[in-house]
Amino acid sequence: MCLGLAGRVVALTTEPDLADVQVAGVVRPINVALLDGVLEPGEWILIHSGFALERMSAQEAHDAMAVLGGPGADELLGDD
């Protein structure tokens, strides 16, 4: 079984195919080469092993993290 985490794109980097993505309040570089189209800051993505696998809506991200994090899903998502 694989575990994918939701993350919010914070910024695009100068490195090709990388974006800074916030996961549970921590920003880390994620490879976004597998995604089609232009990625924008604020978008939600599904991440596995450092790679973005697909785009998600904010509601899908919240629901996914709620399953993993229970009542503290807002903190895991890094919501302000």
PDB file of N, CA, C and O in Angstrom:
ATOM      1  N   MET A   1       0.845  -1.176   0.000  1.00  0.00           N
ATOM      2  CA  MET A   1       0.000   0.000   0.000  1.00  0.00           C
ATOM      3  C   MET A   1       0.890   1.239   0.000  1.00  0.00           C
ATOM      4  O   MET A   1       1.917   1.285   0.678  1.00  0.00           O
ATOM      5  N   CYS A   2       0.481   2.234  -0.767  1.00  0.00           N
ATOM      6  CA  CYS A   2       1.218   3.496  -0.850  1.00  0.00           C
ATOM      7  C   CYS A   2       0.431   4.592  -0.161  1.00  0.00           C
ATOM      8  O   CYS A   2      -0.799   4.571  -0.121  1.00  0.00           O
ATOM      9  N   LEU A   3       1.159   5.539   0.373  1.00  0.00           N
ATOM     10  CA  LEU A   3       0.537   6.664   1.038  1.00  0.00           C
ATOM     11  C   LEU A   3       0.867   7.935   0.271  1.00  0.00           C
ATOM     12  O   LEU A   3       2.036   8.252   0.050  1.00  0.00           O
ATOM     13  N   GLY A   4      -0.164   8.654  -0.129  1.00  0.00           N
ATOM     14  CA  GLY A   4       0.010   9.938  -0.786  1.00  0.00           C
ATOM     15  C   GLY A   4      -0.449  11.033   0.155  1.00  0.00           C
ATOM     16  O   GLY A   4      -1.442  10.873   0.864  1.00  0.00           O
ATOM     17  N   LEU A   5       0.269  12.143   0.166  1.00  0.00           N
ATOM     18  CA  LEU A   5      -0.074  13.278   1.019  1.00  0.00           C
ATOM     19  C   LEU A   5      -0.469  14.471   0.168  1.00  0.00           C
ATOM     20  O   LEU A   5       0.036  14.658  -0.939  1.00  0.00           O
ATOM     21  N   ALA A   6      -1.369  15.265   0.694  1.00  0.00           N
ATOM     22  CA  ALA A   6      -1.771  16.493   0.015  1.00  0.00           C
ATOM     23  C   ALA A   6      -0.802  17.604   0.377  1.00  0.00           C
ATOM     24  O   ALA A   6      -0.371  17.714   1.525  1.00  0.00           O
ATOM     25  N   GLY A   7      -0.463  18.421  -0.599  1.00  0.00           N
ATOM     26  CA  GLY A   7       0.400  19.567  -0.358  1.00  0.00           C
ATOM     27  C   GLY A   7      -0.054  20.752  -1.187  1.00  0.00           C
ATOM     28  O   GLY A   7      -0.657  20.590  -2.248  1.00  0.00           O
ATOM     29  N   ARG A   8       0.243  21.951  -0.692  1.00  0.00           N
ATOM     30  CA  ARG A   8      -0.126  23.184  -1.395  1.00  0.00           C
ATOM     31  C   ARG A   8       1.134  23.818  -1.965  1.00  0.00           C
ATOM     32  O   ARG A   8       2.115  24.021  -1.250  1.00  0.00           O
ATOM     33  N   VAL A   9       1.100  24.130  -3.255  1.00  0.00           N
ATOM     34  CA  VAL A   9       2.240  24.759  -3.918  1.00  0.00           C
ATOM     35  C   VAL A   9       2.418  26.166  -3.356  1.00  0.00           C
ATOM     36  O   VAL A   9       1.491  26.976  -3.359  1.00  0.00           O
ATOM     37  N   VAL A  10       3.632  26.437  -2.873  1.00  0.00           N
ATOM     38  CA  VAL A  10       3.970  27.751  -2.320  1.00  0.00           C
ATOM     39  C   VAL A  10       4.634  28.608  -3.386  1.00  0.00           C
ATOM     40  O   VAL A  10       4.311  29.787  -3.530  1.00  0.00           O
ATOM     41  N   ALA A  11       5.566  28.015  -4.136  1.00  0.00           N
ATOM     42  CA  ALA A  11       6.295  28.775  -5.156  1.00  0.00           C
ATOM     43  C   ALA A  11       6.925  27.805  -6.150  1.00  0.00           C
ATOM     44  O   ALA A  11       7.222  26.654  -5.828  1.00  0.00           O
ATOM     45  N   LEU A  12       7.117  28.303  -7.360  1.00  0.00           N
ATOM     46  CA  LEU A  12       7.882  27.553  -8.347  1.00  0.00           C
ATOM     47  C   LEU A  12       9.340  27.907  -8.139  1.00  0.00           C
ATOM     48  O   LEU A  12       9.657  29.044  -7.788  1.00  0.00           O
ATOM     49  N   THR A  13      10.220  26.966  -8.348  1.00  0.00           N
ATOM     50  CA  THR A  13      11.646  27.209  -8.120  1.00  0.00           C
ATOM     51  C   THR A  13      12.351  27.499  -9.443  1.00  0.00           C
ATOM     52  O   THR A  13      11.762  27.356 -10.514  1.00  0.00           O
ATOM     53  N   THR A  14      13.605  27.905  -9.359  1.00  0.00           N
ATOM     54  CA  THR A  14      14.396  28.130 -10.567  1.00  0.00           C
ATOM     55  C   THR A  14      14.888  26.803 -11.143  1.00  0.00           C
ATOM     56  O   THR A  14      15.315  26.743 -12.296  1.00  0.00           O
ATOM     57  N   GLU A  15      14.826  25.757 -10.352  1.00  0.00           N
ATOM     58  CA  GLU A  15      15.209  24.424 -10.834  1.00  0.00           C
ATOM     59  C   GLU A  15      14.094  23.872 -11.715  1.00  0.00           C
ATOM     60  O   GLU A  15      12.922  23.976 -11.354  1.00  0.00           O
ATOM     61  N   PRO A  16      14.431  23.292 -12.854  1.00  0.00           N
ATOM     62  CA  PRO A  16      13.386  22.733 -13.710  1.00  0.00           C
ATOM     63  C   PRO A  16      12.633  21.605 -12.989  1.00  0.00           C
ATOM     64  O   PRO A  16      13.228  20.784 -12.291  1.00  0.00           O
ATOM     65  N   ASP A  17      11.334  21.591 -13.174  1.00  0.00           N
ATOM     66  CA  ASP A  17      10.465  20.510 -12.673  1.00  0.00           C
ATOM     67  C   ASP A  17      10.344  20.438 -11.153  1.00  0.00           C
ATOM     68  O   ASP A  17       9.874  19.425 -10.635  1.00  0.00           O
ATOM     69  N   LEU A  18      10.750  21.473 -10.422  1.00  0.00           N
ATOM     70  CA  LEU A  18      10.602  21.482  -8.969  1.00  0.00           C
ATOM     71  C   LEU A  18       9.706  22.631  -8.528  1.00  0.00           C
ATOM     72  O   LEU A  18       9.675  23.692  -9.151  1.00  0.00           O
ATOM     73  N   ALA A  19       8.979  22.396  -7.440  1.00  0.00           N
ATOM     74  CA  ALA A  19       8.181  23.440  -6.810  1.00  0.00           C
ATOM     75  C   ALA A  19       8.329  23.307  -5.309  1.00  0.00           C
ATOM     76  O   ALA A  19       8.498  22.204  -4.788  1.00  0.00           O
ATOM     77  N   ASP A  20       8.265  24.429  -4.615  1.00  0.00           N
ATOM     78  CA  ASP A  20       8.242  24.400  -3.154  1.00  0.00           C
ATOM     79  C   ASP A  20       6.804  24.157  -2.730  1.00  0.00           C
ATOM     80  O   ASP A  20       5.901  24.906  -3.104  1.00  0.00           O
ATOM     81  N   VAL A  21       6.597  23.102  -1.945  1.00  0.00           N
ATOM     82  CA  VAL A  21       5.250  22.670  -1.573  1.00  0.00           C
ATOM     83  C   VAL A  21       5.163  22.535  -0.056  1.00  0.00           C
ATOM     84  O   VAL A  21       6.043  21.961   0.585  1.00  0.00           O
ATOM     85  N   GLN A  22       4.086  23.075   0.500  1.00  0.00           N
ATOM     86  CA  GLN A  22       3.861  22.996   1.946  1.00  0.00           C
ATOM     87  C   GLN A  22       3.043  21.751   2.257  1.00  0.00           C
ATOM     88  O   GLN A  22       1.947  21.550   1.734  1.00  0.00           O
ATOM     89  N   VAL A  23       3.614  20.921   3.127  1.00  0.00           N
ATOM     90  CA  VAL A  23       2.937  19.712   3.598  1.00  0.00           C
ATOM     91  C   VAL A  23       2.977  19.745   5.118  1.00  0.00           C
ATOM     92  O   VAL A  23       4.055  19.752   5.713  1.00  0.00           O
ATOM     93  N   ALA A  24       1.820  19.765   5.743  1.00  0.00           N
ATOM     94  CA  ALA A  24       1.726  19.781   7.205  1.00  0.00           C
ATOM     95  C   ALA A  24       2.555  20.906   7.810  1.00  0.00           C
ATOM     96  O   ALA A  24       3.187  20.728   8.852  1.00  0.00           O
ATOM     97  N   GLY A  25       2.551  22.061   7.156  1.00  0.00           N
ATOM     98  CA  GLY A  25       3.248  23.218   7.688  1.00  0.00           C
ATOM     99  C   GLY A  25       4.723  23.309   7.344  1.00  0.00           C
ATOM    100  O   GLY A  25       5.377  24.287   7.707  1.00  0.00           O
ATOM    101  N   VAL A  26       5.263  22.312   6.653  1.00  0.00           N
ATOM    102  CA  VAL A  26       6.677  22.297   6.285  1.00  0.00           C
ATOM    103  C   VAL A  26       6.795  22.436   4.769  1.00  0.00           C
ATOM    104  O   VAL A  26       6.113  21.733   4.023  1.00  0.00           O
ATOM    105  N   VAL A  27       7.656  23.339   4.315  1.00  0.00           N
ATOM    106  CA  VAL A  27       7.871  23.544   2.883  1.00  0.00           C
ATOM    107  C   VAL A  27       9.050  22.698   2.433  1.00  0.00           C
ATOM    108  O   VAL A  27      10.121  22.721   3.041  1.00  0.00           O
ATOM    109  N   ARG A  28       8.833  21.950   1.357  1.00  0.00           N
ATOM    110  CA  ARG A  28       9.900  21.100   0.820  1.00  0.00           C
ATOM    111  C   ARG A  28       9.810  21.082  -0.703  1.00  0.00           C
ATOM    112  O   ARG A  28       8.734  21.288  -1.264  1.00  0.00           O
ATOM    113  N   PRO A  29      10.944  20.834  -1.378  1.00  0.00           N
ATOM    114  CA  PRO A  29      10.913  20.762  -2.845  1.00  0.00           C
ATOM    115  C   PRO A  29      10.269  19.449  -3.296  1.00  0.00           C
ATOM    116  O   PRO A  29      10.546  18.380  -2.752  1.00  0.00           O
ATOM    117  N   ILE A  30       9.405  19.563  -4.300  1.00  0.00           N
ATOM    118  CA  ILE A  30       8.702  18.400  -4.851  1.00  0.00           C
ATOM    119  C   ILE A  30       8.874  18.415  -6.362  1.00  0.00           C
ATOM    120  O   ILE A  30       8.790  19.470  -6.989  1.00  0.00           O
ATOM    121  N   ASN A  31       9.114  17.253  -6.944  1.00  0.00           N
ATOM    122  CA  ASN A  31       9.228  17.125  -8.388  1.00  0.00           C
ATOM    123  C   ASN A  31       7.829  17.136  -8.990  1.00  0.00           C
ATOM    124  O   ASN A  31       6.992  16.307  -8.632  1.00  0.00           O
ATOM    125  N   VAL A  32       7.571  18.073  -9.905  1.00  0.00           N
ATOM    126  CA  VAL A  32       6.245  18.223 -10.509  1.00  0.00           C
ATOM    127  C   VAL A  32       6.250  17.870 -11.998  1.00  0.00           C
ATOM    128  O   VAL A  32       5.316  18.220 -12.721  1.00  0.00           O
ATOM    129  N   ALA A  33       7.285  17.186 -12.454  1.00  0.00           N
ATOM    130  CA  ALA A  33       7.431  16.868 -13.877  1.00  0.00           C
ATOM    131  C   ALA A  33       6.309  15.974 -14.411  1.00  0.00           C
ATOM    132  O   ALA A  33       6.041  15.984 -15.613  1.00  0.00           O
ATOM    133  N   LEU A  34       5.656  15.209 -13.554  1.00  0.00           N
ATOM    134  CA  LEU A  34       4.606  14.300 -14.015  1.00  0.00           C
ATOM    135  C   LEU A  34       3.272  14.994 -14.267  1.00  0.00           C
ATOM    136  O   LEU A  34       2.360  14.390 -14.831  1.00  0.00           O
ATOM    137  N   LEU A  35       3.147  16.252 -13.856  1.00  0.00           N
ATOM    138  CA  LEU A  35       1.893  16.982 -14.034  1.00  0.00           C
ATOM    139  C   LEU A  35       1.858  17.679 -15.388  1.00  0.00           C
ATOM    140  O   LEU A  35       2.870  18.201 -15.857  1.00  0.00           O
ATOM    141  N   ASP A  36       0.680  17.681 -16.009  1.00  0.00           N
ATOM    142  CA  ASP A  36       0.489  18.400 -17.271  1.00  0.00           C
ATOM    143  C   ASP A  36       0.139  19.850 -16.996  1.00  0.00           C
ATOM    144  O   ASP A  36      -0.471  20.168 -15.975  1.00  0.00           O
ATOM    145  N   GLY A  37       0.520  20.716 -17.897  1.00  0.00           N
ATOM    146  CA  GLY A  37       0.125  22.108 -17.812  1.00  0.00           C
ATOM    147  C   GLY A  37       0.967  22.906 -16.843  1.00  0.00           C
ATOM    148  O   GLY A  37       1.906  22.400 -16.230  1.00  0.00           O
ATOM    149  N   VAL A  38       0.601  24.168 -16.725  1.00  0.00           N
ATOM    150  CA  VAL A  38       1.325  25.105 -15.863  1.00  0.00           C
ATOM    151  C   VAL A  38       0.816  24.978 -14.432  1.00  0.00           C
ATOM    152  O   VAL A  38      -0.391  24.971 -14.190  1.00  0.00           O
ATOM    153  N   LEU A  39       1.722  24.880 -13.512  1.00  0.00           N
ATOM    154  CA  LEU A  39       1.387  24.789 -12.089  1.00  0.00           C
ATOM    155  C   LEU A  39       1.464  26.186 -11.487  1.00  0.00           C
ATOM    156  O   LEU A  39       2.392  26.941 -11.778  1.00  0.00           O
ATOM    157  N   GLU A  40       0.495  26.527 -10.651  1.00  0.00           N
ATOM    158  CA  GLU A  40       0.437  27.851 -10.048  1.00  0.00           C
ATOM    159  C   GLU A  40       0.522  27.751  -8.519  1.00  0.00           C
ATOM    160  O   GLU A  40       0.011  26.795  -7.935  1.00  0.00           O
ATOM    161  N   PRO A  41       1.158  28.723  -7.872  1.00  0.00           N
ATOM    162  CA  PRO A  41       1.134  28.751  -6.403  1.00  0.00           C
ATOM    163  C   PRO A  41      -0.310  28.774  -5.906  1.00  0.00           C
ATOM    164  O   PRO A  41      -1.173  29.435  -6.483  1.00  0.00           O
ATOM    165  N   GLY A  42      -0.549  28.039  -4.827  1.00  0.00           N
ATOM    166  CA  GLY A  42      -1.890  27.923  -4.261  1.00  0.00           C
ATOM    167  C   GLY A  42      -2.608  26.651  -4.666  1.00  0.00           C
ATOM    168  O   GLY A  42      -3.584  26.264  -4.024  1.00  0.00           O
ATOM    169  N   GLU A  43      -2.142  25.990  -5.722  1.00  0.00           N
ATOM    170  CA  GLU A  43      -2.769  24.739  -6.149  1.00  0.00           C
ATOM    171  C   GLU A  43      -2.429  23.618  -5.170  1.00  0.00           C
ATOM    172  O   GLU A  43      -1.376  23.631  -4.534  1.00  0.00           O
ATOM    173  N   TRP A  44      -3.328  22.661  -5.063  1.00  0.00           N
ATOM    174  CA  TRP A  44      -3.127  21.475  -4.223  1.00  0.00           C
ATOM    175  C   TRP A  44      -2.718  20.309  -5.106  1.00  0.00           C
ATOM    176  O   TRP A  44      -3.242  20.139  -6.207  1.00  0.00           O
ATOM    177  N   ILE A  45      -1.773  19.500  -4.615  1.00  0.00           N
ATOM    178  CA  ILE A  45      -1.311  18.339  -5.359  1.00  0.00           C
ATOM    179  C   ILE A  45      -1.219  17.129  -4.434  1.00  0.00           C
ATOM    180  O   ILE A  45      -1.079  17.260  -3.218  1.00  0.00           O
ATOM    181  N   LEU A  46      -1.301  15.963  -5.039  1.00  0.00           N
ATOM    182  CA  LEU A  46      -1.113  14.705  -4.321  1.00  0.00           C
ATOM    183  C   LEU A  46       0.337  14.286  -4.517  1.00  0.00           C
ATOM    184  O   LEU A  46       0.820  14.210  -5.647  1.00  0.00           O
ATOM    185  N   ILE A  47       1.035  14.012  -3.405  1.00  0.00           N
ATOM    186  CA  ILE A  47       2.478  13.728  -3.433  1.00  0.00           C
ATOM    187  C   ILE A  47       2.748  12.320  -2.925  1.00  0.00           C
ATOM    188  O   ILE A  47       2.166  11.876  -1.935  1.00  0.00           O
ATOM    189  N   HIS A  48       3.644  11.627  -3.625  1.00  0.00           N
ATOM    190  CA  HIS A  48       4.132  10.334  -3.153  1.00  0.00           C
ATOM    191  C   HIS A  48       5.621  10.262  -3.457  1.00  0.00           C
ATOM    192  O   HIS A  48       6.035  10.466  -4.599  1.00  0.00           O
ATOM    193  N   SER A  49       6.418   9.975  -2.451  1.00  0.00           N
ATOM    194  CA  SER A  49       7.870   9.814  -2.592  1.00  0.00           C
ATOM    195  C   SER A  49       8.540  10.997  -3.282  1.00  0.00           C
ATOM    196  O   SER A  49       9.464  10.817  -4.075  1.00  0.00           O
ATOM    197  N   GLY A  50       8.074  12.209  -2.979  1.00  0.00           N
ATOM    198  CA  GLY A  50       8.704  13.399  -3.519  1.00  0.00           C
ATOM    199  C   GLY A  50       8.242  13.802  -4.909  1.00  0.00           C
ATOM    200  O   GLY A  50       8.780  14.744  -5.491  1.00  0.00           O
ATOM    201  N   PHE A  51       7.252  13.100  -5.448  1.00  0.00           N
ATOM    202  CA  PHE A  51       6.728  13.390  -6.778  1.00  0.00           C
ATOM    203  C   PHE A  51       5.262  13.768  -6.697  1.00  0.00           C
ATOM    204  O   PHE A  51       4.488  13.128  -5.985  1.00  0.00           O
ATOM    205  N   ALA A  52       4.879  14.806  -7.426  1.00  0.00           N
ATOM    206  CA  ALA A  52       3.469  15.183  -7.534  1.00  0.00           C
ATOM    207  C   ALA A  52       2.817  14.238  -8.547  1.00  0.00           C
ATOM    208  O   ALA A  52       3.278  14.117  -9.682  1.00  0.00           O
ATOM    209  N   LEU A  53       1.751  13.579  -8.126  1.00  0.00           N
ATOM    210  CA  LEU A  53       1.081  12.617  -9.000  1.00  0.00           C
ATOM    211  C   LEU A  53      -0.135  13.199  -9.702  1.00  0.00           C
ATOM    212  O   LEU A  53      -0.426  12.836 -10.842  1.00  0.00           O
ATOM    213  N   GLU A  54      -0.851  14.102  -9.030  1.00  0.00           N
ATOM    214  CA  GLU A  54      -2.026  14.716  -9.650  1.00  0.00           C
ATOM    215  C   GLU A  54      -2.418  15.970  -8.895  1.00  0.00           C
ATOM    216  O   GLU A  54      -2.018  16.178  -7.750  1.00  0.00           O
ATOM    217  N   ARG A  55      -3.210  16.802  -9.559  1.00  0.00           N
ATOM    218  CA  ARG A  55      -3.779  17.987  -8.924  1.00  0.00           C
ATOM    219  C   ARG A  55      -5.008  17.574  -8.130  1.00  0.00           C
ATOM    220  O   ARG A  55      -5.673  16.599  -8.479  1.00  0.00           O
ATOM    221  N   MET A  56      -5.315  18.305  -7.067  1.00  0.00           N
ATOM    222  CA  MET A  56      -6.508  18.046  -6.259  1.00  0.00           C
ATOM    223  C   MET A  56      -7.170  19.375  -5.927  1.00  0.00           C
ATOM    224  O   MET A  56      -6.533  20.428  -5.946  1.00  0.00           O
ATOM    225  N   SER A  57      -8.442  19.304  -5.627  1.00  0.00           N
ATOM    226  CA  SER A  57      -9.127  20.508  -5.145  1.00  0.00           C
ATOM    227  C   SER A  57      -8.787  20.684  -3.665  1.00  0.00           C
ATOM    228  O   SER A  57      -8.302  19.758  -3.015  1.00  0.00           O
ATOM    229  N   ALA A  58      -9.046  21.871  -3.149  1.00  0.00           N
ATOM    230  CA  ALA A  58      -8.820  22.125  -1.723  1.00  0.00           C
ATOM    231  C   ALA A  58      -9.684  21.195  -0.875  1.00  0.00           C
ATOM    232  O   ALA A  58      -9.246  20.726   0.175  1.00  0.00           O
ATOM    233  N   GLN A  59     -10.904  20.929  -1.325  1.00  0.00           N
ATOM    234  CA  GLN A  59     -11.794  20.039  -0.576  1.00  0.00           C
ATOM    235  C   GLN A  59     -11.261  18.607  -0.572  1.00  0.00           C
ATOM    236  O   GLN A  59     -11.299  17.937   0.460  1.00  0.00           O
ATOM    237  N   GLU A  60     -10.765  18.132  -1.718  1.00  0.00           N
ATOM    238  CA  GLU A  60     -10.183  16.784  -1.776  1.00  0.00           C
ATOM    239  C   GLU A  60      -8.972  16.682  -0.853  1.00  0.00           C
ATOM    240  O   GLU A  60      -8.798  15.674  -0.168  1.00  0.00           O
ATOM    241  N   ALA A  61      -8.139  17.716  -0.831  1.00  0.00           N
ATOM    242  CA  ALA A  61      -6.960  17.720   0.039  1.00  0.00           C
ATOM    243  C   ALA A  61      -7.380  17.666   1.496  1.00  0.00           C
ATOM    244  O   ALA A  61      -6.826  16.891   2.276  1.00  0.00           O
ATOM    245  N   HIS A  62      -8.355  18.485   1.870  1.00  0.00           N
ATOM    246  CA  HIS A  62      -8.835  18.519   3.253  1.00  0.00           C
ATOM    247  C   HIS A  62      -9.412  17.165   3.641  1.00  0.00           C
ATOM    248  O   HIS A  62      -9.120  16.654   4.722  1.00  0.00           O
ATOM    249  N   ASP A  63     -10.221  16.585   2.776  1.00  0.00           N
ATOM    250  CA  ASP A  63     -10.832  15.281   3.066  1.00  0.00           C
ATOM    251  C   ASP A  63      -9.775  14.189   3.237  1.00  0.00           C
ATOM    252  O   ASP A  63      -9.876  13.356   4.138  1.00  0.00           O
ATOM    253  N   ALA A  64      -8.761  14.198   2.365  1.00  0.00           N
ATOM    254  CA  ALA A  64      -7.705  13.189   2.451  1.00  0.00           C
ATOM    255  C   ALA A  64      -6.934  13.309   3.756  1.00  0.00           C
ATOM    256  O   ALA A  64      -6.655  12.305   4.410  1.00  0.00           O
ATOM    257  N   MET A  65      -6.586  14.543   4.139  1.00  0.00           N
ATOM    258  CA  MET A  65      -5.829  14.734   5.366  1.00  0.00           C
ATOM    259  C   MET A  65      -6.692  14.487   6.601  1.00  0.00           C
ATOM    260  O   MET A  65      -6.178  14.079   7.643  1.00  0.00           O
ATOM    261  N   ALA A  66      -7.992  14.730   6.495  1.00  0.00           N
ATOM    262  CA  ALA A  66      -8.886  14.462   7.625  1.00  0.00           C
ATOM    263  C   ALA A  66      -8.898  12.978   7.956  1.00  0.00           C
ATOM    264  O   ALA A  66      -8.966  12.602   9.126  1.00  0.00           O
ATOM    265  N   VAL A  67      -8.833  12.134   6.936  1.00  0.00           N
ATOM    266  CA  VAL A  67      -8.791  10.692   7.160  1.00  0.00           C
ATOM    267  C   VAL A  67      -7.517  10.314   7.910  1.00  0.00           C
ATOM    268  O   VAL A  67      -7.549   9.474   8.809  1.00  0.00           O
ATOM    269  N   LEU A  68      -6.400  10.930   7.542  1.00  0.00           N
ATOM    270  CA  LEU A  68      -5.122  10.607   8.175  1.00  0.00           C
ATOM    271  C   LEU A  68      -4.937  11.304   9.518  1.00  0.00           C
ATOM    272  O   LEU A  68      -4.350  10.746  10.445  1.00  0.00           O
ATOM    273  N   GLY A  69      -5.449  12.542   9.609  1.00  0.00           N
ATOM    274  CA  GLY A  69      -5.139  13.345  10.776  1.00  0.00           C
ATOM    275  C   GLY A  69      -6.267  13.541  11.762  1.00  0.00           C
ATOM    276  O   GLY A  69      -6.072  14.177  12.798  1.00  0.00           O
ATOM    277  N   GLY A  70      -7.443  13.013  11.470  1.00  0.00           N
ATOM    278  CA  GLY A  70      -8.564  13.182  12.376  1.00  0.00           C
ATOM    279  C   GLY A  70      -8.948  14.634  12.532  1.00  0.00           C
ATOM    280  O   GLY A  70      -8.944  15.382  11.554  1.00  0.00           O
ATOM    281  N   PRO A  71      -9.282  15.053  13.750  1.00  0.00           N
ATOM    282  CA  PRO A  71      -9.777  16.407  13.955  1.00  0.00           C
ATOM    283  C   PRO A  71      -8.759  17.498  13.667  1.00  0.00           C
ATOM    284  O   PRO A  71      -9.147  18.652  13.483  1.00  0.00           O
ATOM    285  N   GLY A  72      -7.477  17.180  13.622  1.00  0.00           N
ATOM    286  CA  GLY A  72      -6.443  18.193  13.401  1.00  0.00           C
ATOM    287  C   GLY A  72      -6.082  18.408  11.940  1.00  0.00           C
ATOM    288  O   GLY A  72      -4.986  18.888  11.649  1.00  0.00           O
ATOM    289  N   ALA A  73      -6.970  18.070  11.015  1.00  0.00           N
ATOM    290  CA  ALA A  73      -6.663  18.163   9.593  1.00  0.00           C
ATOM    291  C   ALA A  73      -6.276  19.573   9.178  1.00  0.00           C
ATOM    292  O   ALA A  73      -5.416  19.740   8.313  1.00  0.00           O
ATOM    293  N   ASP A  74      -6.885  20.589   9.771  1.00  0.00           N
ATOM    294  CA  ASP A  74      -6.541  21.964   9.413  1.00  0.00           C
ATOM    295  C   ASP A  74      -5.073  22.263   9.708  1.00  0.00           C
ATOM    296  O   ASP A  74      -4.410  22.931   8.915  1.00  0.00           O
ATOM    297  N   GLU A  75      -4.564  21.783  10.823  1.00  0.00           N
ATOM    298  CA  GLU A  75      -3.156  22.005  11.164  1.00  0.00           C
ATOM    299  C   GLU A  75      -2.244  21.236  10.204  1.00  0.00           C
ATOM    300  O   GLU A  75      -1.199  21.746   9.801  1.00  0.00           O
ATOM    301  N   LEU A  76      -2.634  20.018   9.840  1.00  0.00           N
ATOM    302  CA  LEU A  76      -1.827  19.238   8.893  1.00  0.00           C
ATOM    303  C   LEU A  76      -1.753  19.913   7.542  1.00  0.00           C
ATOM    304  O   LEU A  76      -0.723  19.870   6.869  1.00  0.00           O
ATOM    305  N   LEU A  77      -2.852  20.538   7.147  1.00  0.00           N
ATOM    306  CA  LEU A  77      -2.871  21.201   5.855  1.00  0.00           C
ATOM    307  C   LEU A  77      -2.152  22.544   5.892  1.00  0.00           C
ATOM    308  O   LEU A  77      -1.875  23.130   4.845  1.00  0.00           O
ATOM    309  N   GLY A  78      -1.851  23.030   7.082  1.00  0.00           N
ATOM    310  CA  GLY A  78      -1.183  24.311   7.189  1.00  0.00           C
ATOM    311  C   GLY A  78      -2.101  25.467   6.912  1.00  0.00           C
ATOM    312  O   GLY A  78      -1.634  26.537   6.522  1.00  0.00           O
ATOM    313  N   ASP A  79      -3.419  25.289   7.104  1.00  0.00           N
ATOM    314  CA  ASP A  79      -4.371  26.371   6.895  1.00  0.00           C
ATOM    315  C   ASP A  79      -4.099  27.504   7.849  1.00  0.00           C
ATOM    316  O   ASP A  79      -3.729  27.295   9.004  1.00  0.00           O
ATOM    317  N   ASP A  80      -4.288  28.709   7.348  1.00  0.00           N
ATOM    318  CA  ASP A  80      -4.081  29.896   8.189  1.00  0.00           C
ATOM    319  C   ASP A  80      -5.380  30.286   8.856  1.00  0.00           C
ATOM    320  O   ASP A  80      -5.421  31.261   9.607  1.00  0.00           O
TER     321      ASP A  80
END
